[in-house]
Amino acid sequence: MKNQNQELTGYRLLTQAETDLINEIKAKGVELGALVEKLFDHTRQQIDKANAHGAATGDFTEFQRLTDAEPHHWVATGATNLQQGLMALTRAVAQPTIF
């Protein structure tokens, strides 16, 4: 990266080892993002299948169970917490002096 060594306000210059650590954190973020998408797809498919079953049979028991369990909410909560964790790890390495 051309501007890698330019100083940013509130940040110190990072060593190569620190840059490598941050890149490793970012790579894990990509992996975790893909997992979150898989989980969203999985829960979407579950809900669609349960809804179709209910529409065909009149038995919405599984659909109601999924509605009560709120899997999309929990995947979204997990995604937010993972993002916060990754940002915290990045800040632990970068050690900014600003809020």
VOBAZA-972363 format. One record per atom (N, C-alpha, C, O): residue in three letters; x, y, z. Coordinates in steps of 0.05 Angstrom, whole numbers, padded with zeros to 5 digits, always signed. Example, Ala and Ser with C-alpha at 12.3 -4.5 7.8 and 13.67 -1.06 7.14 Angstrom:
2
ala+00264-00114+00156
ala+00246-00090+00156
ala+00264-00066+00156
ala+00285-00066+00169
ser+00257-00045+00142
ser+00273-00021+00143
ser+00258+00001+00157
ser+00268+00023+00161
This chain:
99
met+00017-00023+00000
met+00000+00000+00000
met+00018+00025+00000
met+00036+00027+00016
lys+00012+00043-00017
lys+00029+00067-00021
lys+00030+00084+00005
lys+00052+00093+00012
asn+00007+00089+00018
asn+00006+00107+00041
asn+00008+00093+00067
asn+00002+00105+00088
gln+00017+00068+00067
gln+00018+00052+00092
gln+00034+00066+00114
gln+00026+00063+00137
asn+00055+00080+00108
asn+00072+00092+00128
asn+00065+00121+00135
asn+00079+00133+00150
gln+00043+00131+00124
gln+00035+00158+00131
gln+00022+00157+00158
gln+00008+00139+00165
glu+00027+00178+00173
glu+00016+00179+00200
glu-00014+00189+00199
glu-00020+00208+00185
leu-00030+00175+00215
leu-00058+00183+00218
leu-00062+00196+00245
leu-00049+00187+00264
thr-00078+00216+00247
thr-00083+00230+00272
thr-00093+00210+00293
thr-00112+00195+00288
gly-00080+00209+00316
gly-00088+00192+00338
gly-00076+00164+00336
gly-00081+00147+00354
tyr-00061+00158+00316
tyr-00049+00131+00312
tyr-00019+00134+00310
tyr-00009+00154+00299
arg-00005+00114+00320
arg+00024+00113+00317
arg+00031+00097+00293
arg+00014+00082+00282
leu+00055+00098+00284
leu+00064+00081+00262
leu+00066+00053+00272
leu+00077+00048+00294
leu+00057+00034+00257
leu+00057+00006+00266
leu+00082-00008+00255
leu+00092-00002+00234
thr+00091-00028+00270
thr+00113-00044+00261
thr+00102-00064+00240
thr+00077-00067+00238
gln+00119-00077+00226
gln+00110-00097+00207
gln+00095-00120+00221
gln+00075-00130+00211
ala+00105-00128+00245
ala+00091-00149+00260
ala+00063-00141+00268
ala+00045-00157+00267
glu+00060-00115+00275
glu+00033-00105+00283
glu+00015-00104+00258
glu-00009-00111+00260
thr+00026-00095+00236
thr+00010-00095+00211
thr+00001-00123+00204
thr-00021-00127+00195
asp+00019-00142+00207
asp+00013-00170+00201
asp-00009-00180+00219
asp-00027-00194+00210
leu-00008-00173+00245
leu-00029-00181+00264
leu-00056-00170+00256
leu-00076-00184+00256
ile-00057-00144+00249
ile-00082-00131+00241
ile-00092-00145+00215
ile-00116-00149+00213
asn-00075-00151+00197
asn-00084-00165+00172
asn-00095-00192+00179
asn-00114-00201+00166
glu-00083-00206+00199
glu-00094-00232+00207
glu-00121-00229+00219
glu-00139-00245+00214
ile-00125-00208+00236
ile-00151-00203+00247
ile-00172-00197+00225
ile-00194-00208+00226
lys-00164-00181+00206
lys-00182-00175+00184
lys-00189-00200+00167
lys-00212-00203+00159
ala-00170-00218+00164
ala-00175-00243+00149
ala-00195-00260+00164
ala-00213-00272+00152
lys-00193-00261+00191
lys-00212-00276+00207
lys-00240-00263+00205
lys-00260-00277+00205
gly-00240-00237+00202
gly-00266-00223+00199
gly-00280-00231+00173
gly-00304-00234+00173
val-00264-00235+00152
val-00276-00244+00127
val-00288-00272+00130
val-00310-00277+00121
glu-00273-00289+00144
glu-00283-00317+00149
glu-00308-00316+00166
glu-00328-00330+00160
leu-00308-00300+00187
leu-00331-00298+00204
leu-00355-00286+00190
leu-00378-00295+00194
gly-00350-00267+00173
gly-00372-00255+00157
gly-00385-00276+00139
gly-00409-00276+00136
ala-00369-00293+00127
ala-00380-00314+00110
ala-00396-00334+00127
ala-00417-00343+00118
leu-00387-00340+00151
leu-00402-00358+00169
leu-00429-00345+00176
leu-00450-00358+00176
val-00429-00319+00182
val-00454-00305+00189
val-00473-00307+00166
val-00497-00311+00170
glu-00464-00303+00142
glu-00482-00305+00118
glu-00493-00333+00116
glu-00517-00336+00109
lys-00477-00353+00121
lys-00487-00381+00120
lys-00509-00385+00141
lys-00530-00397+00135
leu-00505-00373+00164
leu-00525-00376+00186
leu-00551-00361+00179
leu-00572-00372+00184
phe-00548-00338+00167
phe-00572-00323+00158
phe-00587-00340+00137
phe-00612-00342+00138
asp-00573-00351+00118
asp-00585-00367+00097
asp-00599-00392+00109
asp-00621-00399+00102
his-00585-00405+00128
his-00596-00428+00141
his-00623-00422+00155
his-00643-00436+00152
thr-00623-00400+00171
thr-00647-00394+00186
thr-00669-00385+00167
thr-00693-00390+00171
arg-00662-00371+00145
arg-00682-00363+00125
arg-00695-00387+00113
arg-00719-00388+00110
gln-00678-00407+00106
gln-00689-00432+00094
gln-00707-00447+00114
gln-00728-00457+00106
gln-00699-00447+00139
gln-00715-00460+00159
gln-00743-00447+00161
gln-00764-00461+00161
ile-00743-00421+00162
ile-00768-00406+00164
ile-00785-00410+00140
ile-00810-00415+00142
asp-00773-00408+00116
asp-00788-00412+00091
asp-00800-00440+00090
asp-00823-00443+00082
lys-00785-00460+00097
lys-00794-00488+00097
lys-00817-00492+00116
lys-00837-00504+00110
ala-00814-00481+00140
ala-00835-00484+00161
ala-00860-00469+00152
ala-00883-00479+00157
asn-00857-00446+00140
asn-00881-00431+00130
asn-00895-00446+00108
asn-00919-00447+00107
ala-00879-00457+00089
ala-00891-00472+00067
ala-00906-00497+00078
ala-00928-00504+00069
his-00894-00510+00098
his-00907-00534+00110
his-00933-00525+00123
his-00953-00539+00120
gly-00932-00503+00137
gly-00957-00493+00150
gly-00978-00486+00130
gly-01002-00492+00135
ala-00971-00473+00109
ala-00990-00466+00088
ala-01002-00490+00075
ala-01026-00490+00068
ala-00986-00511+00071
ala-00996-00535+00058
ala-01013-00553+00077
ala-01031-00566+00068
thr-01006-00553+00102
thr-01019-00572+00121
thr-01037-00559+00142
thr-01053-00572+00155
gly-01034-00533+00146
gly-01048-00519+00167
gly-01034-00522+00194
gly-01043-00511+00214
asp-01011-00536+00195
asp-00996-00540+00219
asp-00972-00520+00220
asp-00952-00525+00207
phe-00975-00499+00234
phe-00955-00478+00236
phe-00938-00481+00261
phe-00925-00462+00270
thr-00938-00505+00273
thr-00923-00509+00299
thr-00894-00502+00296
thr-00883-00487+00312
glu-00881-00512+00275
glu-00852-00507+00271
glu-00847-00478+00264
glu-00828-00466+00273
phe-00864-00466+00248
phe-00862-00438+00242
phe-00864-00421+00267
phe-00849-00402+00271
gln-00883-00428+00285
gln-00886-00413+00310
gln-00862-00416+00328
gln-00853-00398+00341
arg-00851-00441+00328
arg-00827-00446+00345
arg-00804-00428+00335
arg-00790-00416+00351
leu-00801-00427+00309
leu-00779-00410+00298
leu-00784-00381+00303
leu-00766-00365+00309
thr-00809-00372+00300
thr-00816-00345+00306
thr-00810-00338+00335
thr-00799-00316+00341
asp-00816-00356+00353
asp-00811-00351+00382
asp-00781-00351+00388
asp-00771-00336+00405
ala-00766-00368+00374
ala-00737-00371+00378
ala-00721-00347+00367
ala-00699-00342+00376
glu-00732-00333+00348
glu-00719-00310+00335
glu-00691-00315+00325
glu-00672-00300+00333
pro-00687-00335+00309
pro-00659-00342+00300
pro-00646-00319+00285
pro-00622-00315+00288
his-00661-00303+00269
his-00649-00281+00255
his-00638-00260+00274
his-00617-00249+00270
his-00653-00255+00295
his-00645-00236+00316
his-00618-00245+00328
his-00600-00229+00332
trp-00616-00271+00334
trp-00592-00281+00347
trp-00568-00282+00329
trp-00546-00277+00337
val-00573-00287+00303
val-00551-00286+00284
val-00541-00257+00282
val-00517-00252+00281
ala-00560-00238+00280
ala-00553-00210+00278
ala-00538-00201+00303
ala-00518-00186+00301
thr-00547-00209+00326
thr-00533-00203+00351
thr-00505-00214+00352
thr-00486-00201+00359
gly-00502-00239+00343
gly-00476-00252+00341
gly-00458-00237+00322
gly-00434-00233+00328
ala-00469-00228+00299
ala-00453-00214+00280
ala-00443-00187+00291
ala-00419-00180+00288
thr-00460-00173+00305
thr-00452-00148+00318
thr-00430-00152+00338
thr-00411-00138+00339
asn-00434-00173+00355
asn-00414-00178+00375
asn-00387-00187+00363
asn-00366-00180+00374
leu-00388-00202+00342
leu-00363-00210+00328
leu-00349-00185+00317
leu-00325-00182+00319
gln-00365-00167+00305
gln-00353-00142+00294
gln-00340-00126+00317
gln-00318-00115+00313
gln-00354-00124+00339
gln-00343-00109+00362
gln-00317-00123+00372
gln-00298-00109+00378
gly-00317-00149+00373
gly-00293-00163+00382
gly-00270-00159+00363
gly-00247-00155+00372
leu-00275-00161+00337
leu-00254-00157+00318
leu-00243-00128+00319
leu-00219-00124+00317
met-00261-00109+00323
met-00252-00081+00326
met-00235-00078+00351
met-00215-00063+00351
ala-00244-00091+00373
ala-00229-00089+00398
ala-00201-00101+00395
ala-00181-00089+00405
leu-00199-00123+00381
leu-00173-00135+00376
leu-00155-00117+00359
leu-00131-00114+00364
thr-00167-00105+00339
thr-00152-00086+00322
thr-00142-00062+00338
thr-00119-00054+00335
arg-00159-00051+00355
arg-00151-00029+00372
arg-00130-00037+00392
arg-00112-00021+00399
ala-00131-00062+00401
ala-00110-00072+00420
ala-00083-00072+00407
ala-00062-00066+00420
val-00082-00077+00381
val-00057-00077+00366
val-00049-00048+00359
val-00026-00040+00363
ala-00068-00033+00348
ala-00062-00006+00338
ala-00057+00014+00361
ala-00042+00033+00358
gln-00070+00010+00383
gln-00068+00027+00407
gln-00071+00056+00401
gln-00053+00072+00406
pro-00095+00064+00390
pro-00099+00092+00384
pro-00101+00109+00409
pro-00108+00098+00431
thr-00095+00134+00407
thr-00095+00152+00430
thr-00120+00169+00430
thr-00123+00187+00447
ile-00139+00164+00412
ile-00163+00179+00410
ile-00187+00162+00416
ile-00185+00137+00415
phe-00210+00174+00423
phe-00235+00160+00429
phe-00243+00145+00404
phe-00264+00132+00404
